[in-house]
Amino acid sequence: MNSDSIRNTSESYRENQQVADLIFYPNLILTEDEIKEIATQYQINPIELTSMPFSELILKYNIDLKPYSEKRAAELGKEYGFNFELRKEVETAFKKEGETFNIKGIEINKNINIPYLMDGRLPETGTEITLTDLFAEANNLTVGSKIEINGVNYTVVGLAYAPNYIYPIISMKSPLYDYKTKSAAYLTEEGINTFKGDKVSFFIGHFIDGIPSTDVLKEMKNDEAFKFIALGSEIITISSVDLEIKADKVISNVFVTFLLLITAIIIVLIVRKRINGERKQIGVLKALGYSPFKIANSYLVYPIIISITGSVIGIIFGYLLYPYLLNFYRGYFNIPFVKEPLNIYYVIMVVSIPLIALVLLTYLSCIQLINKNL
């Protein structure tokens, strides 16, 4: 597994599951006609309508503003070219055998942040639940098992990945992810409404024709029609994998370059010692008409053997450690990584780059030493 493989898997996963490009909530300013419509629907006293703050009326009459929020969201979606869905989540915690468990209940979305099912199905009733596969595996849960959450028994009907939690911050109170005690959980609308915990609702969006220009994104950030909006890298539960890929690539490139440089220095020192020890033989060869270039060829066996041997050992170790590295990334990122076949392209690159670099450096060093000392 390498950074390119992780990036390709992540991009494919996000595209297939229609992962959200933005999270937002519209700035809900009702028109006079909408206020009159609400007053008529909820039979609000005209005196109260003029004397009482509207925020108090919402609480007193339990006014549902969802249709008006969706109307504003639809207007914004049409203006900026994105589809949207309302997202409901509930964060809860419970104790079991002295251990604290955190569950993020998520209402199932149809077109954005589509769940990636590994086994079973999505919930259909209020007492059914779909969990992440690593959490289920760590707690000996399978499809058909029962799990009690805050006094309510749920039937596990499926195992899935949650695409909006690629980096699974399940609890803001305890943001570090531990797949053994933290899990996203899919529930029906009925299940979400009865799920005990801290509830939150917001809209998620996915651009229809791809990510727009920087100017358009800046315009959206400054648009007062959004009460709040998070775009791209601001959605840390999704974008963090990109930051990890970039960091891993930089670290691996620096490490490989440093290792190659150290190896080259060691080979040059070995060759230099051999050349100094064989000065007489080299002098004879030069007297017989051999050029420094031909003499230098005889010393290339060192970089060839070292680079090929090191590359083969590295490939074998990498192949043997691959399953463990795969499990590490699965525990860190909520992405369905699968074991890939040995990539011939990378095998060729791993063997050829060190071989060419070390042979070239050794060859030039040999010529320089032969011309200088003899």
C-alpha positions in Angstrom: 0.0 0.0 0.0 1.3 3.5 -0.9 0.0 7.0 -0.9 -1.2 6.8 -4.5 -3.1 3.6 -3.7 -4.7 5.3 -0.7 -5.6 8.4 -2.7 -7.1 6.4 -5.6 -9.2 4.3 -3.1 -10.3 7.4 -1.3 -11.3 9.3 -4.5 -13.2 6.3 -5.9 -15.0 5.8 -2.6 -16.0 9.4 -2.3 -17.2 9.5 -5.9 -19.2 6.3 -5.7 -20.8 7.2 -2.3 -21.5 10.8 -3.4 -19.7 12.2 -0.4 -20.8 15.7 0.6 -18.9 18.7 -0.7 -20.4 21.1 1.7 -22.3 21.2 5.0 -24.6 24.2 5.6 -27.7 25.7 7.1 -29.6 28.5 5.5 -30.2 31.8 7.2 -33.9 31.5 7.8 -35.6 34.9 7.5 -39.3 34.5 7.0 -41.3 36.7 4.8 -44.6 38.4 6.0 -46.6 35.9 3.9 -44.8 33.0 5.5 -45.4 34.3 9.0 -49.1 34.8 8.2 -49.2 31.2 6.8 -47.7 29.9 10.0 -50.1 32.0 12.1 -53.0 30.5 10.3 -51.7 26.9 10.4 -51.0 27.0 14.1 -53.9 29.3 15.0 -51.7 31.9 16.7 -53.5 34.8 18.3 -52.9 38.0 16.3 -52.0 39.9 19.5 -49.3 37.3 20.3 -48.1 37.5 16.7 -47.3 41.2 17.1 -46.3 41.4 20.7 -44.3 38.2 21.3 -40.9 37.5 19.8 -41.2 34.9 17.0 -38.5 32.7 18.6 -40.8 32.3 21.7 -43.8 31.6 19.4 -41.8 28.7 17.8 -41.3 27.1 21.2 -44.8 27.8 22.5 -46.6 26.4 19.5 -43.9 23.8 18.5 -43.7 25.3 15.0 -42.0 23.1 12.4 -39.8 25.3 10.3 -38.4 22.4 8.3 -40.4 23.2 5.1 -39.1 26.7 5.1 -35.5 25.7 5.7 -35.7 23.2 2.9 -37.2 25.9 0.6 -34.2 28.2 1.4 -31.8 25.3 0.9 -33.4 24.6 -2.5 -33.0 28.2 -3.6 -29.3 28.1 -2.6 -28.8 24.7 -4.4 -30.3 26.1 -7.6 -28.2 29.3 -7.4 -24.8 27.5 -6.8 -25.5 24.2 -8.5 -25.6 21.5 -5.8 -28.0 18.8 -4.7 -28.8 18.7 -1.0 -30.4 16.6 1.8 -31.3 17.2 5.4 -29.1 15.3 7.8 -30.1 14.3 11.3 -27.5 12.9 13.8 -27.6 12.0 17.4 -24.5 11.6 19.6 -24.9 9.3 22.6 -22.7 7.6 25.2 -23.3 4.5 27.3 -21.3 2.3 29.7 -20.9 -1.4 29.4 -18.7 -3.5 31.7 -16.9 -0.3 32.9 -16.1 0.8 29.4 -17.6 4.0 27.8 -19.0 3.6 24.3 -19.8 6.4 21.9 -22.3 6.0 19.1 -23.1 8.6 16.4 -26.7 7.8 15.2 -27.2 8.9 11.6 -30.4 9.0 9.6 -30.0 7.2 6.3 -29.5 9.5 3.3 -30.5 8.4 -0.2 -28.4 10.4 -2.6 -25.5 12.0 -0.6 -23.1 10.2 1.8 -24.6 6.9 0.7 -23.7 4.1 3.2 -21.2 1.5 1.9 -22.7 -1.8 3.0 -20.3 -4.6 3.8 -22.9 -7.1 5.1 -26.6 -7.3 5.7 -28.8 -4.4 5.0 -29.8 -0.9 6.2 -32.5 -0.5 9.0 -36.1 -0.6 8.1 -37.7 -0.3 11.6 -37.0 1.9 14.6 -35.3 -0.9 16.6 -32.9 -1.9 13.8 -29.4 -0.6 13.5 -26.4 -0.8 11.1 -22.9 -0.5 12.7 -19.4 -0.1 11.3 -17.7 -3.5 10.7 -14.6 -2.9 12.8 -16.7 -1.9 15.9 -18.9 -5.0 15.4 -15.9 -7.3 15.0 -14.2 -5.8 18.1 -17.4 -6.4 20.2 -18.3 -9.8 18.7 -21.4 -8.5 16.9 -22.7 -9.9 13.7 -25.8 -9.5 11.6 -28.6 -10.6 13.8 -26.9 -9.8 17.1 -28.6 -7.6 19.7 -27.0 -4.5 21.2 -28.5 -2.5 24.1 -28.0 1.3 23.9 -29.3 3.4 26.8 -31.9 0.9 27.8 -33.2 0.1 24.2 -32.5 -3.2 22.5 -31.5 -2.9 18.8 -31.1 -5.6 16.3 -27.9 -5.4 14.2 -29.2 -5.8 10.6 -26.0 -4.7 8.7 -22.4 -3.7 8.8 -21.3 -0.6 6.8 -18.9 2.3 6.3 -20.1 5.8 6.9 -18.7 8.0 4.0 -19.2 11.3 5.9 -16.9 10.0 8.6 -13.8 9.0 6.7 -11.9 10.3 9.7 -14.4 9.2 12.3 -14.7 11.9 15.0 -17.7 10.2 16.6 -17.7 12.2 19.8 -16.5 15.9 20.1 -16.0 15.3 23.8 -13.5 12.5 23.0 -12.3 13.1 19.4 -9.6 10.5 19.2 -11.0 7.5 17.3 -11.0 4.0 18.8 -12.9 1.5 16.6 -13.4 -0.8 19.7 -15.6 1.8 21.6 -16.8 4.2 18.9 -19.0 3.7 15.9 -21.3 5.5 13.5 -24.7 3.8 13.4 -27.4 4.1 10.7 -31.0 4.4 11.9 -34.4 5.0 10.3 -36.2 8.3 10.8 -38.2 6.7 13.6 -35.0 5.3 15.1 -33.3 8.7 15.1 -36.3 10.4 16.7 -36.3 7.9 19.6 -32.5 7.6 19.9 -31.5 9.2 23.2 -28.7 11.8 23.0 -27.7 15.1 21.7 -29.5 15.8 18.4 -28.4 18.0 15.6 -29.8 18.7 12.1 -28.1 20.3 9.1 -28.0 20.2 5.3 -25.4 18.4 3.3 -24.7 19.2 -0.4 -23.0 17.7 -3.4 -22.0 19.9 -6.4 -23.7 18.6 -9.6 -20.9 19.6 -12.0 -17.9 19.2 -9.8 -16.2 21.6 -7.4 -16.7 25.2 -8.7 -14.1 27.8 -9.1 -12.3 29.5 -6.1 -14.2 32.7 -6.8 -17.6 30.9 -6.5 -16.6 29.2 -3.3 -15.5 32.5 -1.9 -18.8 34.0 -2.9 -20.6 31.2 -1.1 -18.6 31.8 2.1 -19.6 35.5 2.0 -23.2 34.9 1.1 -25.4 35.9 4.1 -28.1 33.5 2.9 -26.0 30.8 4.6 -26.2 30.8 8.4 -23.1 28.7 8.4 -21.3 26.8 5.7 -18.3 24.4 5.6 -16.6 23.6 2.3 -14.0 21.1 1.2 -11.0 21.0 3.6 -13.1 22.6 6.3 -15.1 19.3 6.6 -12.3 17.6 8.7 -14.2 14.3 9.0 -13.9 13.9 5.2 -10.8 15.9 4.1 -8.4 14.7 6.7 -7.4 11.7 4.6 -6.1 14.1 1.9 -3.8 15.7 4.5 -2.6 12.3 5.7 -1.8 11.3 2.1 0.2 14.4 1.5 2.1 14.0 4.7 2.8 10.3 4.1 4.1 11.1 0.6 6.5 13.8 1.9 7.8 11.6 4.7 8.3 8.6 2.4 10.1 10.6 -0.2 12.4 12.2 2.3 13.1 8.8 3.9 13.8 7.1 0.6 16.1 9.9 -0.5 18.0 9.9 2.7 18.4 6.1 2.7 19.6 6.2 -1.0 22.1 8.9 -0.1 23.5 6.9 2.8 23.7 3.7 0.7 25.6 5.7 -2.1 28.1 7.1 0.4 28.8 3.6 1.8 29.3 2.1 -1.7 31.6 4.9 -2.8 33.7 4.4 0.4 33.9 0.6 -0.4 34.9 1.2 -4.0 37.4 3.9 -3.0 39.1 1.4 -0.7 39.2 -1.2 -3.4 40.6 1.2 -5.9 43.4 2.4 -3.5 44.2 -1.2 -2.7 44.4 -2.2 -6.4 46.4 0.8 -7.7 49.2 -1.3 -9.2 46.7 -3.5 -11.1 44.8 -0.5 -12.4 48.1 1.1 -13.5 48.9 -2.1 -15.5 45.5 -2.0 -17.1 46.0 1.7 -18.1 49.4 0.9 -19.5 47.8 -1.8 -21.6 45.4 0.8 -23.1 42.3 0.4 -21.0 40.5 3.7 -20.4 39.2 4.8 -17.0 35.7 4.2 -18.3 36.4 0.5 -19.0 38.2 0.0 -15.7 35.3 1.6 -13.8 32.9 -0.9 -15.2 34.5 -3.7 -13.2 33.5 -1.9 -9.9 29.8 -1.6 -10.8 29.1 -5.1 -9.4 28.9 -3.5 -5.9 26.0 -1.1 -6.5 24.2 -3.7 -8.7 24.3 -6.5 -6.1 23.4 -4.1 -3.2 20.5 -2.3 -5.0 18.9 -5.5 -6.4 19.3 -7.4 -3.1 18.0 -4.5 -1.0 15.0 -4.0 -3.4 14.0 -7.6 -3.3 14.3 -7.8 0.5 12.2 -4.6 0.7 9.5 -6.0 -1.6 9.3 -9.2 0.3 9.0 -7.4 3.7 6.5 -5.0 2.2 4.3 -7.9 0.9 4.5 -9.7 4.2 3.6 -6.6 6.3 0.9 -5.5 3.9 -2.0 -7.0 5.8 -0.9 -5.4 9.0 -0.6 -2.0 7.3 -4.0 -2.5 5.8 -5.5 -3.1 9.2 -3.7 0.0 10.6 -5.3 2.2 7.9 -8.7 0.6 8.4 -8.5 1.5 12.1 -7.5 5.0 11.3 -9.7 5.9 8.3 -13.3 4.7 7.7 -12.6 3.6 4.2 -13.2 0.0 2.8 -9.5 -0.7 1.9 -9.1 -4.0 0.1 -6.0 -6.1 -0.5 -4.6 -5.3 -3.9 -2.5 -7.6 -6.1 1.2 -6.9 -6.3 1.7 -3.8 -8.6 4.2 -4.6 -11.3 4.7 -0.9 -12.0 5.9 -0.2 -8.4 8.0 -3.4 -8.4 9.9 -2.1 -11.5 10.2 1.4 -10.0 11.5 0.1 -6.6 14.2 -2.0 -8.4 15.1 0.4 -11.2 15.4 3.7 -9.4 17.9 2.7 -6.8 19.8 0.6 -9.3 20.2 3.4 -11.8 21.0 6.0 -9.1 23.6 3.9 -7.3 25.3 2.6 -10.5 25.5 6.1 -11.9 27.0 7.6 -8.7 29.4 4.7 -8.3 30.5 4.9 -12.0 31.2 8.7 -11.8 33.0 8.3 -8.5 35.2 5.5 -9.9 36.2 7.5 -12.9 37.0 10.5 -10.7 39.1 8.4 -8.4 41.0 6.6 -11.1 41.9 9.8 -12.9 42.9 11.5 -9.7 45.1 8.8 -8.2 46.6 7.1 -11.2 
